C-alpha cells in the first residue's frame, strides 16, 4: 500500500465558484449541523448574497472540524444532498476535495475519522486554550496509506459491512439503556404511589441559599465550598472544589453537615444529593441547603425530587423565561409526599435495592458500548494497515 500526503490526494480549502442565479439558496451548515458520526443536516439554507463570511463547499467535499473540542470529538462528514449542490458553513471547517482519480471520498473520510489520527492532530494544534485549531498545512502534510481505487472500494465495503453489524449491536445496547430509564421511573412511581398524604415542602424543612461569591466583600479564611457543578443526581463530584473566604461567625450559616439535602437552584433546577459525609463543607448561593424539622429521611425526598423532575412535575415551580430557577420561595411550595420515618426508610431501601440492579446492568451496557467503539477503531486500524 503506497503512502501519500493528504495534500497530494485532495485540494485543501479549494476555491469554489458557485454557478447559480443570485436569487438561489444553498444549504447552510453550521458546526452544530455536523455530528461526530459523520452525519450532516442540510435542512438549513442561506441566500447567495449572505455567504461572504462562510466556508463554501459542494457535494462530495469532506468537512473536517479543525477547532477544539469539535476536532477531538470527531466532527466531520462527506457533504451530501446539499441544496442546489452547494453549501456554506462554519469557518472552523477545513474542506477537502478528493482527487477522484486517486482516492475515494469514503476512504479519505474514514481515515480522518480515526481516533488515533485525531489524537495526532491534537498534538499539533496551534492557538490558545479553548481556541486551538489544526492548521490546514499540517493536515495537508499528514501521511495516508492509499491502495488502488478498486482496493479502496473493496476495503471500504468490508468496513461498512462490519460497521453495520456493530451498529446493530450498539442499537440494541442503547435500547436497553432507554428501557432502564423507563424502569427507574416505574420504580419511583410505584414507591411514591404508596404514600397518600402530600404537603408543601416548606412545612417540614428549613431551606437556605448559600453565600454570595463576592471577592471584594468576603473576608475570613479560605474554605472549600460546593458549586452547582459539584452536585449530581444522588452524589457529589468533589474533583474540582474551589475555595472562598468565610468568617468564623459564618460557619454555621454556610456549612453543609451530615444528612443535609443540597438542591440546585439553577442549571438543572432541583438536581440534588444528600451530604452523607461526616466532614462539613460550605456552599454558595446557587444551592439550597435543606434540613428537616420532622426527622424525615433526606434520601426519601432526594428520590422524590428526581422522580418529580423526570416526570415534568417539578418544572411547574420554576421561574424565569430563558434560564430557569427554583427559588427559595418556590422550593417551599413544592408539594411532596409525607409519611412516618419507618415507612420512609422502608421505601428508600426498596428503591435503592431495585436501582442498584439497574446501575449494575447499566455499567455492563456501558462497558459493552465502550468495547464496541474500541472494536470500531480496531477495524479502521486494520483497514489502513492493509490487514482487512
Secondary structure as UniProt FT lines:
FT   STRAND          2..5
FT   HELIX           6..9
FT   STRAND          10..12
FT   TURN            22..23
FT   STRAND          25..29
FT   HELIX           31..33
FT   TURN            36..37
FT   STRAND          45..47
FT   HELIX           48..50
FT   TURN            52..53
FT   STRAND          55..58
FT   TURN            59..60
FT   STRAND          62..65
FT   TURN            68..69
FT   HELIX           70..73
FT   STRAND          76..78
FT   HELIX           83..85
FT   STRAND          86..89
FT   TURN            91..92
FT   STRAND          93..98
FT   TURN            100..102
FT   HELIX           105..112
FT   HELIX           115..122
FT   TURN            123..124
FT   TURN            129..130
FT   HELIX           136..141
FT   STRAND          143..146
FT   HELIX           149..192
FT   TURN            193..194
FT   STRAND          198..200
FT   HELIX           201..203
FT   STRAND          205..209
FT   TURN            215..217
FT   STRAND          221..226
FT   HELIX           228..230
FT   STRAND          231..232
FT   TURN            233..234
FT   STRAND          235..236
FT   TURN            239..240
FT   STRAND          242..246
FT   HELIX           248..250
FT   HELIX           251..254
FT   STRAND          255..256
FT   TURN            258..259
FT   STRAND          261..264
FT   TURN            269..270
FT   STRAND          272..274
FT   STRAND          281..284
FT   TURN            285..286
FT   STRAND          287..292
FT   HELIX           298..310
FT   TURN            311..312
FT   HELIX           314..317
FT   HELIX           328..333
FT   STRAND          335..337
FT   HELIX           341..384
FT   TURN            385..386
//
